[in-house]
Amino acid sequence: MYKGTNPSAKRSQEWIADSLVSLMREKPFEQISIKEIMEDSKLARQTFYQVFDSKEDVLEYYMDCLFAEYLKRCEAEVVGNLCDAAKLFFKFFNQNEPFIESLAQNHKVGILQKKCNDYLQNERFMKFTHAGIHNPQEKAFASAFVTAGLIGLLVDWFKSGKTVGTEELANLVCRITNTKTTE
């Protein structure tokens, strides 16, 4: 995947990612060809291979952009414990429902799980899960537990038709983990 700063290449990545995500709402991921993505994005086919290695690469790029936005929101809000993190997490990903549903329908939730691990297993975001834990391996285990739980709840929530609101879902996380809400 292209990691440079060329504005034209970055713009092409955005257009290609937007096209793939749009097409995923219409048909299964495996049935979408690179040719279709490029026709939808109105870019030359060779551009795809200049900025991406595969369709999965495009999904990872899209998730990187999504998590960059998510982390900005985390910076702007107080995340003092797991309840706060869960509220922000479910609210943010609810706002990105079409994409998350597309991932679930296309059995690509693993990419979301991977990106959650990449972005959320850091001391800044997970400091509240590390209370009393000083061993790096235990910190990694605690972070993995939290991210896997949040993703699992998110996916099941979407599959259930979102029968409860984001606040109620976050409060469930608080009850499961015996964490007090901060209000």
Secondary structure as the mmCIF struct_conf table of DSSP 4:
data_model
#
loop_
_struct_conf.conf_type_id
_struct_conf.id
_struct_conf.beg_label_comp_id
_struct_conf.beg_label_asym_id
_struct_conf.beg_label_seq_id
_struct_conf.end_label_comp_id
_struct_conf.end_label_asym_id
_struct_conf.end_label_seq_id
BEND BEND1 GLY A 4 GLY A 4
HELX_RH_AL_P HELX_RH_AL_P1 PRO A 7 MET A 24
TURN_TY1_P TURN_TY1_P1 ARG A 25 GLU A 26
BEND BEND2 LYS A 27 LYS A 27
HELX_RH_3T_P HELX_RH_3T_P1 PHE A 29 GLN A 31
HELX_RH_AL_P HELX_RH_AL_P2 ILE A 34 SER A 41
TURN_TY1_P TURN_TY1_P2 LYS A 42 LYS A 42
HELX_RH_AL_P HELX_RH_AL_P3 ARG A 45 VAL A 51
BEND BEND3 ASP A 53 SER A 54
HELX_RH_AL_P HELX_RH_AL_P4 LYS A 55 ALA A 76
BEND BEND4 GLU A 77 GLU A 77
BEND BEND5 ASN A 81 ASN A 81
HELX_RH_AL_P HELX_RH_AL_P5 LEU A 82 GLN A 95
TURN_TY1_P TURN_TY1_P3 ASN A 96 ASN A 96
HELX_RH_AL_P HELX_RH_AL_P6 GLU A 97 GLN A 105
TURN_TY1_P TURN_TY1_P4 ASN A 106 HIS A 107
HELX_RH_AL_P HELX_RH_AL_P7 VAL A 109 LEU A 120
BEND BEND6 ASN A 122 ASN A 122
HELX_RH_AL_P HELX_RH_AL_P8 GLU A 123 MET A 126
HELX_RH_3T_P HELX_RH_3T_P2 LYS A 127 THR A 129
TURN_TY1_P TURN_TY1_P5 ALA A 131 GLY A 132
HELX_RH_AL_P HELX_RH_AL_P9 PRO A 136 LYS A 159
TURN_TY1_P TURN_TY1_P6 SER A 160 GLY A 161
BEND BEND7 VAL A 164 VAL A 164
HELX_RH_AL_P HELX_RH_AL_P10 THR A 166 THR A 177
TURN_TY1_P TURN_TY1_P7 ASN A 178 ASN A 178
#
